[in-house]
C-alpha cells in the first residue's frame, strides 16, 4: 500500500470525512458516467425494432415526405414541378435519404440523435463543482421522454420527429456559449456551430419554425452585451461567434433557394413561403366574409365575390370549385382553413398550371394584384389579417377561446397526453406504399391484418414504455407546477439579493429563454387550434416537450445551488474534502 493510499485509509478510519464531504465525493464520482452509458443502452434496446407507422395514403404529409425522398434519391433534386414539389421543407426528405443510404434503422438513428442532443444539453450547463448526479438525473429524464417512443411522433414517419432533436441542438449550442463566455474562443466554436446547425435544420424542417427566432435573437443580444461589459480575452472573436448561427441560417437558406431557382426558376426554399402564392392566399383572407363560419376564412359565398373581382381566378373557376368540393366538409360544403390552401393548389394543378413554377407564381401574382386592387377601390370590403399569410384572421371572441386553448395546451403538454407507444397497423395505398416506407427507413411495419402476428417481445416493450409514459404523465404535472413556482421565487431572489451567484443568473436567463420559447410555440398552436383546425397535439407541440424538461432541469440546478450555498455550506466542506480525496474527483 503506497503512502497516498495509507493516508486516505487512515483518514477514513479516523472518520475525518464528514457526511457532507462524503456526499460531495459520491456526487463527483465518475461512476455516474458509467451509469449514464448503461441507461443509454437500455433506452436504445427499449425502442429498437419497434414497428414504424407508415401512412402511405397521406399524400399531403407522410407520403409527400417519402415521395420527396425518392425523387432526391433519383438524383434529379425534387423532380418535375407540381403542387407537391416545394410545399414543405427539404431537411426531412434529406434525412430519409441519409437513413436509406446508411442501411441503419431509422428509429435507431433518430433515437441516437435525440440522445446526443440530450447529452450536449446537459454538457452545456455542466459545472465541475456540481458533480455528476444532477447531470445523470436530468440526462435520464430527457432521454426517457415519452414523446420519443410515441406513435404520434417517434414511430410515425413524418418530419415532426426531428423537431425535438433540433430544439435540443439549438439550446445546447446557445447554453454552451453562454456558460463558457470567459473561456477560450476555441471552446466556443463547437457550440456556436451546433446552435447554427440546429436553427438551420429546424428552419428547413418546418415552415412555422419562426417561433425559435425570438429566443435566438434575445440570447444573442444578451451574450453580446455581456461580452461588451466584461471584455473577456479575445472578445472580438466572440462577437463574431455570436453571428455564426445567423450566418449559417442565411447561407443554408440561400443555398437551397439557389438550387430551387436553378431547377424551377423561383428563388425560394418552399413555394408556400416568400412567393406570390402567399400573397394570393393573404389577399383572399383579407376580403371580409359576410358569413361567420368557425375555422372557415373563405366560404363558398365569399368565393363568388373573389371570382367576380379577379378575372385570373375566375379563369380556373371550374377546376378550383371541383377541388373545393373534394376538400369540403360534408355538412356545409365549405373548406376549413386547414385545407383551403391545398384545395387551391390542387385546383390550379387540375387546370394545368402546376407544370412550370414561374408561370404558376405569376398566376398567383395576378390574383393577388386583382384582389388587392378591388379592396383598394372599395369593390371588396377589407379586414385585418395576421402577419403570417397562412394564419387565419383574428375574429371577435377569440381572446377568451385563446385563453382556454392555453390552458388545454398546458394540461396536454404537462401530462404528456397522447404520447403513448402504440404498435399499430400501417396504412397501404394499394401501390406498395408501406414497402416504400420500409425501404426508406430500413425498419419494418405492421401490415393490415397482421397485428396478431406481432412479436410478443415487442408487445412487452410497448407495455413497459407505456408504464414509463404513465409515470411521466402523473409526476411531471407536479414537477412542472413546482418548477414554475420555484422560478418565480428565484426571480424575486435575483432581483432583491445582489449576492446571488453569477452561475444562477445564467441559469435563470436560460430557463427564461426556454420558457418564453415554449410560450411562443404554444401560442401559435393554440391560435391555430381555435381558428383553423384541432392543432393541440403531440405532433405540433413536439418542440415544447424538450423545452419543458430542460426548464425543469435548470430549475433543479438552481435549487441545488441554493441548497448547497445556504444549507450545507457546500464550499467550505468541499475545500476540506478535496484535501483528502483523489485529485481526479476535482474534474
N, C-alpha and C positions, 0 to 999 in steps of 0.2 A: 504494500500500500504506500503510494508516494506521499510526500509532505502535504500536498494540496488536499488529497482525499482524507488524510488523517485530520487535518484542520477542520474540514467540513464535517467529518464524523464526530469529532469532539464537540463541535458547536451544536450539532443536533442532539447529542447526548445530554449536553448541558441545558437544552431547551432554550437556547438564546434566540431562536427564531420564534417570534410571537405568531399567534394565529393569523393576524393581519398580514404579516410578512409571508407566511406560508400561502395565503390566498394569492398574494402577488406572484409567488413562484409558480403556483399552479396555473394562474391565468396566463403567464408568459411562457409556459411550456410549449415546445414545438409539436407535442403530441396532437394538439388541436388541428394542425395542418394535415396530419395523417388521417384524423377523423373526418376532415372535410373531403379528402380524396375518397375515402370509403363511402361517405354519404353520396358523393357524386356518382360513383359506380352503381350504387343501389338505385339512385334515381334513374339512371340510364337503363338499367335492367327492367325497371318497372314499366317504362314506356316503349322499350324495344319490342318490335314485332307486333305492335298493335295494328289492327287493320285501318287503312285510310278510309275517308269518306269521299267518294268520287261522285259529284253531281254533274254528270255529263250532259244533262238536258238544260242546265242553266247557262244558256248561250250568251247571256249578257254579263255573267260573273265568273263562276268557276270554269266553265268550258271555254270562256273567252281567254282566260289566262293560259289554259292548256294550248289553245289554238295559236296564240301569240308565240308561245314557246316552240311549238312545232315549226312555225314559219322562221323563227330565228335559227333553228337547227338546220333548216334548208339552205342557209347561207345567203338569203335574199332579204335581210332585215325583216320587216313585217309583211312582206308580200305585196300583192296588188292592193291598191287603196279601196276601202269600203267603209261602211259605218262602224265596222268592228276593228279597224286598223289602229287608230290612235285615241280611243276614248279614255284609256286608263294608263297609269304609269308603267314604265318599262322594267323596273327593278325585279318584280316578282317573276315575270316570264324569264328574265335572265337568270334568276335564281334556280328556276326549274331546269333550265339548260345546264347550269353548273352541276346540279344534283344528278341529272341524267348522265352527263359525261363522266362524272366521278365514279358511277357504279355503286355508290354507297347509299344506304337507306336515307330517304328524305326526312323521315321522322328522327333518325339518329342525328343527322347533321343539324337539323333545326334545334333539337334539344341541346346539342353541344354548343351551338352559337348562343343560345339563351343562357346557358350556364357560364359561358365565357363573359357575357355581359354582366351577369350577377357577380362573378369573381372580380371583374375590373371595377365594378361599382363599389364593392367592399374595399378593394385595394386602394381606391381613390381616397377614401375617408379614413383609412387605417392610420393609426399613430402608435409608435412603438410603446409608449408608456401605458397604452390601454390594453396591451396584451392581445391574445387571440380568441378568448372565449366569446366576446361580443361579435367579433368577426365571424366566427363559426356559426353562432346563433343566427345572425342576420343572413348570412350566405345560405344556410339551410332553409330559412323561411322563404327566401327568394326562389330557390331552385325547386321547391315543392309547391310553388304557386299553382293552384288547381287549373288556372287558365291554360297552362302549358301541358295539360293532359286532357283537355276538354274536347268534346265533339265539335262544338261551335267554332273553335279557333285552331286547336292543335292538329287534330286528325283530318279536319276538313281541308281540302287542297285549295286554299284561297289566300290572297295576299295579306289578310289581316294578321296572320301568324307572325309576320316579320315585324309588325309594329312594336310589340313589347321588347324585342331584341334591339331594334333601332333606338327606342327610347332609352334603354339602359346604356347604350353606347354614347348617346348624346350627353346624358347626365354624368356618366363616368368620366367622360372627357373634360367636361366643364368643371366638375368637382376635383378631378385630378390636378388641373391647372390652378384652381382656386386655393386648394390646400397646400400647394407647393410654390406659392407665389415667390418666396425668397430663396428658393433652391436654384441650382444651375439651370441655364436655359436648355441644356441637353436633356434634362429630365422632364421638361415641359413639352418638347416636340411631339412625343408619342401621344400625350393626352390631347393636344390641340388637333392632331391628325385624327385621332379616334372620334372626337366630337364632330369634326368636319365630315368624316365618313358616315356617321350616324345621321346627321342633318341631311346630307345629300341623298342617301338611300331612302330616308323617310319621305323626303320631298318627292321622290320619284316612285314611291310605292303607293301613296295615296294623294289625291289632288287636294284634299282638305287638310293637309298637314301644316297649314299656316299657324295652327294653334301652338306649335313649338317655338315659333319665332319670337314672341314676347319674352319668353324665358331666356333665349339665346342672346337677344339684344340687351336686355336688362343686366344679365350676368356679365356680358362683355363690358358694359359701361361701368359696372361696379369694379370689375377686375382692372379696368383702365384707370379709374380714379385711385384705387389702392396702389397701383404701380407708380402713378404720378406723385402721390403723397409720400410713399415710403422710399421711392427711388432705389430699389434693390440693385445689386450688381447686374449689369447687362440689361438694364430696363428698356433701352430702345428695341432690343430684340424681342423682349416680352410683349411690347406693344404690337410688333409685327405678328407674333404668335396669336394674339387675340383675334387678328383679322383672318387667320388661316381658315377657320371653318367657313366664313363667309366667302372667301376666295374659292375654296373647293366647291361650294354650292354654286357659285356663279359659273365657274369653269365647267363643272359637270353638266349643268343645265344647258350651257351654250354648246357643249359637245353633242348632246342628244338633239338639240334644236338644229344644229348644222347637218347632222345625219338625216334627220327627217326632211330638212329642206332639200338636200341632195336627192332624196328618193321621191318626195311628194310635192316639193315646191312651196311648202309653208314652213315658216320659222317658228316652231312651237314644239314643246315636249309632248303635249296632247292636244287634240283638236277640240277638247271641251273647255280648255282654258286659254286665254290670251289669243283667241281667234274671233272672227266675226260670228261664229256660232253663238258664243256667249252674249255678244251684242244683240243678236236677234232674239234669244230667249229672254234677256233682260227687257227688251222693248215690249215683248208680249206680256211679261209680268207687269210692266209699268202701266198698261192700259187698265183703267178702272173697270171692274166687273159688276154688273147690276145684281148678279146672284152671289150670295154668300154661302158657299158650299165648303164644308170642312175639308181641308187638305187639297182643295182644288183651286188653283190660281187662274187657270184658263178653262172656263166652262165651254160647252159646245155653243151656247148662245154668244159668248164672247168671241168665239172663233169666227162667227158670222161677221162681226164687226172688223175683225182683223183681215178677213178675205176682202171685205168691201173697201178697205183703205190701203191694202198692199197688193197691187196687181201681180207682183212677183210671187207672193204666197198663193194668190188665187190661181195662178197658172198650174199649180200642182195640187189643187184642192181635192180632186178625186182620190189621189193617192194618199194624201195626208188624212183625209176623212176615213179611208179604209183602214189605215194604221191606227187611228184613234179608236175606231170600232173594235179593233183586235185587242187593244190595251185597256178598253173602257171597263168600268165597273158595271156589272150586270144590272144593277138596280136603276141607276140614273143615266147611264151611257156617258158619264164623264170620266176623265183620266186624272188620277191623283198626281200631285207634283213629283212623287217618287218615280213615275214612269213617263211623265209628259215629254221630257227631252228625248227619251228613247223612241217614243211614238213619232215625234217629229223627224228624227234621224231615219227611222225605218220608212216613213212616208216618202221622204226625199229619195231614199235608195230605191224604192219601188218606182219612182218617177225617172230613174236612170241617172240621178245626179252624183251619187257617191261612187264615181269612177275616176274622177280627177279632183284632187284636193284643192287646187287653185280655183277651179270652176265652182266647186261647191262652196268654198269660202266666200267667193264673190257673190254667189247667190244669197247667202245669209246676209252679206253686207247690204245688198239691195233691200232685203226685207226690213232690216234694222233702220235703214235710212227712211224708207217709206213710212214706217210706223212712227218713228220719232218726228218726222215732218208733220204727220197728221195730228200728233199730240201738240206740237208747237203751234199749229194753225187752229187748234181748238176743235177739230173734227172728232177727236177722240179725247176723252177725259183722262187725265194723268193722275197716277197715285205714286206715293213714295215706295221705293223698293229697298231691299237690303244691299249692302256694299258688294257682297258676292252675287254674281249674276244668277247662280243656281240655287240661291236660298229663297224660300217663299216669302212674299211680302208680309210685313207686320200687320196685324189686324187688331181691332178693338177687342178687349177681353183677354188678350194673350198674356198679359203680365201675371194674372192670377194662375192661369194654367201653366205658365213657365215656372212659377214657384213650386207648384205641385210636381212638375217634372223634375225639378232639382231634388226634391225630397225622394221621389221614386228612384232617381239615379243613385242617390246616396245609399239608400237601402239595398239597391240592386248590387252595387259595387262592394259595399262593406260586407255583405253576406255571400259574395261570390256566387250569386244566383245564376243558374243555368251554366255553371262551369263543371258539370258532371262529365265523367268519362263514360261514353256510351258506344258499345260495339253494335253497329247497325248496318243494314244493307245499303249498298251504294245504288245509285240510280243510273240505269243504262239508257242510252239514246237509240238503241237498236242498230247502231253502226260501229260497234266495238269501242264505245266511249270509255267504259270502265277499263278496258285493256290498255287504252292510250294513257290513262292516268297512272296505271300500274307501271307502264313502261317508262314514263317520265320520272316517276318517284322512286323506282326500284323497291317498291313496297307492294303489299297485297291488299286487296279489298274483299269485302264480303259481297258476293253476287246475290241478286234477288233469289229468294227461296233457299238460301244456304245458311241462314242464321243458326239452324240446329247443328250445323257441322263445325261451328267454331270451336277451336281447341279449348279444353277445359282450363288449361293454364292461363289463357288469355282472359277468360271469364273471371278467374281468381284475381288477376291483375286489375281488371276493371273494378271488382268489388273492393279491393284494397285501396285503390286510388279514390274511389268514392267515399271510403271511410276517411281518408285524408281530407277530401273536399268537405265532408260533414264537419270535421274538426275545425277547419279554417272558417267555415260558414258561421259556426257558433262563436268561436273565440274572437275572430277578427272584429266583429261588431263592437265588442267591449274594448278591444285593444285600440281601435281607431278612435272611439269616443274618448278614451283616456288620453290618447296621444294629442288630440285636439285641445283638450283641457290643459294638458301639460305645456303645449305650445303657447297657449295664451299666458300661462304662468311664467314661462321663460321669457316671453316678450316683455312682460312687466318688469321682470328681474333685470333684463338687459337695459331697460330704459332707466331704472332707478338705482342700479348698482353698478357703478363705474369699475369696480374691481373684478367684474366677471371676466373669466378667461377669454383671451383672444380666439382660442380654438372654438369656443362656444358661439362667438359672433359669426364665425364662418359656417358652423353647423346650422345656426339659426337662419342665416341668409339662404343656405342651401335647402333647408326644409321649407322655407317660404317659397322658394322657386319651384320646388316640386308641387307644393300645394296650389300655387297660382296656375301652373301649367295644367294640372288636373282640372282646376275650375274652368279654365278656358275651353278645354276639350269637352267637359261635361256640358258647358253652356251651349256649344254648337250642337251636340247630340240632343240635348233637351229641347232646343228650339226646333230642330228637325222633327222631333217626336210629336210636338204639338201642331206643327204646320204642314208636314209633308207625308210622313209615314211613321209607323211604330219603330223608332230607331234605338230606343234604350235596350241594348242587347250587349252580350259579351263581345261580339264582333266589333261593333262600332266603338265600344268603350275599352278596347283592348289596351290602349296606351295608358289608361288610368291605373290599372292594377299594379304594374311595377312602380309607378309613381307613389301610389298609396303605401306599398311595402317599404319603399325607400324612405318615405316620410316617417313612417313608424320607426324604422331603423335609426334614423338620425335623431329622433326624439329619445330613443333608448341610449344612444351615445351621449347626448346632453345630460340625461338623467344620471348616467354612470359618472360623468364628470362632476356633477354637483354632489353626488353622494361621496365620491372619493375625496373631494376637496373639503367638504364641510362636515362629514360624519366620521370617516375613517382617518382623516388627516393623512391621506394616502402618500403624499410626497415624503413626509418625514419617515414613515415606515419603509417606503421604497428605498430611500437613501441608506437606511440601516441594513435592509435586506441585501442590497446589491453588494455590500462589502463582504458578504459571507457566502454568496452563491456563485455558481459558474458564470463566467463572463458572457457565455452565449445566450443567456436569457435577457441580456440587455437589448437584443435585436428586436 
